[in-house]
């Protein structure tokens, strides 16, 4: 007699989906001074909440392009993050011919990554970033930018 109510109680309990420890997202972004971007972001979770992100990006533009690697820490394990970025900046469009000069830039960024969609697999990213590129003319040595993007989880464990 007691077994039947216990079985009904266990059957009615919602099944909890296991939280991932890591997710890999692939997506795109728009912004300024880098007009377009293709990104891949790896997010490390702690107890189901984002803790760290590592990402790579290619950001072609009309007269400027960038290859970058960034790392971010999610403040209080929430959507907001603060991080650093290393950029290889090229002051010519991707379709230009001839020798390619790459300049190393270092920067900081802050923003938010909002998780959306089924099982939070989509991510909307909004970021403000600044990059210092030593050795450039004064008007090109500091690049301030804003970007917005969307990515989708393609792998998790």
C-alpha positions as CSV (number, residue, x, y, z in Angstrom):
1,X,0.0,0.0,0.0
2,X,2.8,2.4,0.8
3,X,4.8,1.5,-2.3
4,X,2.1,2.8,-4.7
5,X,2.1,6.4,-3.4
6,X,5.9,6.4,-3.3
7,X,6.1,5.2,-6.9
8,X,3.6,7.9,-8.0
9,X,5.6,10.6,-6.2
10,X,8.9,9.4,-7.9
11,X,7.2,9.3,-11.3
12,X,5.8,12.8,-10.9
13,X,9.1,14.4,-10.0
14,X,10.5,16.3,-13.0
15,X,13.6,14.8,-14.6
16,X,16.5,17.2,-14.1
17,X,18.8,17.6,-17.1
18,X,22.5,17.2,-16.1
19,X,24.4,20.5,-16.3
20,X,27.4,20.6,-18.5
21,X,30.9,21.3,-17.4
22,X,32.0,22.7,-20.8
23,X,30.2,24.0,-23.9
24,X,31.7,25.0,-27.2
25,X,29.7,27.7,-29.2
26,X,30.2,28.8,-32.8
27,X,28.7,32.0,-34.1
28,X,29.0,35.4,-35.6
29,X,29.1,39.1,-34.5
30,X,28.7,42.6,-35.9
31,X,30.2,45.7,-34.5
32,X,32.7,48.6,-34.8
33,X,35.6,48.9,-35.8
34,X,35.5,45.3,-36.8
35,X,32.3,45.1,-38.9
36,X,31.8,41.3,-39.0
37,X,33.3,38.4,-37.1
38,X,33.3,34.7,-36.8
39,X,33.7,33.4,-33.3
40,X,34.1,30.2,-31.3
41,X,33.8,30.3,-27.6
42,X,34.5,27.6,-25.0
43,X,32.6,28.1,-21.7
44,X,33.6,26.4,-18.4
45,X,30.7,25.9,-15.9
46,X,30.8,25.5,-12.2
47,X,27.6,24.0,-10.7
48,X,25.7,24.9,-13.8
49,X,26.8,28.6,-13.9
50,X,29.3,30.0,-16.3
51,X,32.7,30.7,-14.7
52,X,35.3,31.2,-17.5
53,X,35.3,31.7,-21.3
54,X,38.0,31.2,-23.8
55,X,37.4,32.3,-27.4
56,X,39.0,32.8,-30.8
57,X,37.7,35.2,-33.4
58,X,38.4,36.4,-37.0
59,X,37.1,39.9,-37.6
60,X,37.4,41.0,-41.2
61,X,36.5,44.6,-42.1
62,X,36.8,47.1,-44.9
63,X,40.2,48.5,-44.1
64,X,41.1,46.5,-41.0
65,X,41.0,42.9,-39.8
66,X,41.9,41.1,-36.6
67,X,42.7,37.6,-35.4
68,X,42.2,37.3,-31.7
69,X,42.3,35.1,-28.6
70,X,40.4,36.2,-25.5
71,X,39.7,35.0,-22.0
72,X,37.0,36.1,-19.7
73,X,35.9,35.7,-16.1
74,X,32.1,35.7,-15.3
75,X,31.7,38.0,-12.3
76,X,29.8,36.2,-9.5
77,X,29.1,33.4,-12.0
78,X,26.5,35.5,-13.8
79,X,26.1,36.8,-17.4
80,X,28.5,39.8,-16.9
81,X,32.2,39.2,-17.7
82,X,35.5,41.0,-17.7
83,X,38.5,39.8,-19.7
84,X,41.6,40.3,-21.8
85,X,42.3,39.8,-25.4
86,X,45.4,39.4,-27.6
87,X,44.9,40.6,-31.2
88,X,46.9,40.3,-34.4
89,X,45.7,43.4,-36.3
90,X,46.2,43.9,-40.0
91,X,45.6,47.4,-41.4
92,X,44.3,46.3,-44.7
93,X,41.3,44.4,-46.0
94,X,41.4,40.6,-46.2
95,X,41.2,40.7,-50.0
96,X,44.3,43.0,-50.4
97,X,47.3,41.6,-52.2
98,X,50.9,42.1,-51.3
99,X,52.9,41.8,-48.1
100,X,50.9,41.4,-44.9
101,X,52.0,43.4,-41.9
102,X,50.6,42.1,-38.6
103,X,50.7,44.1,-35.4
104,X,50.2,42.7,-31.9
105,X,47.6,44.4,-29.8
106,X,46.6,43.9,-26.2
107,X,43.2,44.8,-24.8
108,X,40.5,44.6,-22.2
109,X,36.8,44.0,-22.6
110,X,33.7,43.8,-20.6
111,X,30.2,42.8,-21.4
112,X,27.5,40.2,-21.0
113,X,26.7,36.8,-22.4
114,X,23.0,36.1,-22.1
115,X,22.0,32.4,-22.4
116,X,18.8,31.8,-24.4
117,X,16.9,29.0,-26.2
118,X,16.3,25.4,-25.3
119,X,18.7,24.2,-22.5
120,X,20.4,27.7,-22.7
121,X,22.3,26.6,-25.8
122,X,22.1,30.0,-27.5
123,X,24.2,32.9,-26.3
124,X,23.7,36.6,-27.1
125,X,27.0,38.5,-26.5
126,X,27.4,42.3,-26.1
127,X,30.9,43.6,-25.4
128,X,32.8,46.8,-25.1
129,X,36.5,46.5,-25.9
130,X,39.6,48.5,-26.1
131,X,42.9,47.4,-27.7
132,X,46.3,49.1,-27.6
133,X,48.5,48.5,-30.6
134,X,52.0,49.9,-29.9
135,X,54.0,51.2,-32.9
136,X,51.1,52.6,-34.8
137,X,50.3,56.3,-35.5
138,X,48.5,57.9,-32.6
139,X,45.0,57.7,-34.3
140,X,45.5,53.9,-34.9
141,X,47.2,52.9,-31.7
142,X,44.1,52.7,-29.5
143,X,41.0,50.9,-31.0
144,X,37.8,51.2,-29.0
145,X,34.9,49.1,-30.1
146,X,31.5,47.6,-29.5
147,X,30.2,44.3,-30.7
148,X,27.1,42.2,-30.5
149,X,26.8,38.6,-31.6
150,X,25.0,35.3,-31.4
151,X,26.3,31.8,-31.1
152,X,25.0,28.3,-30.6
153,X,26.3,25.3,-28.7
154,X,27.8,22.6,-31.0
155,X,29.4,20.5,-28.3
156,X,29.1,19.9,-24.6
157,X,30.3,17.5,-21.9
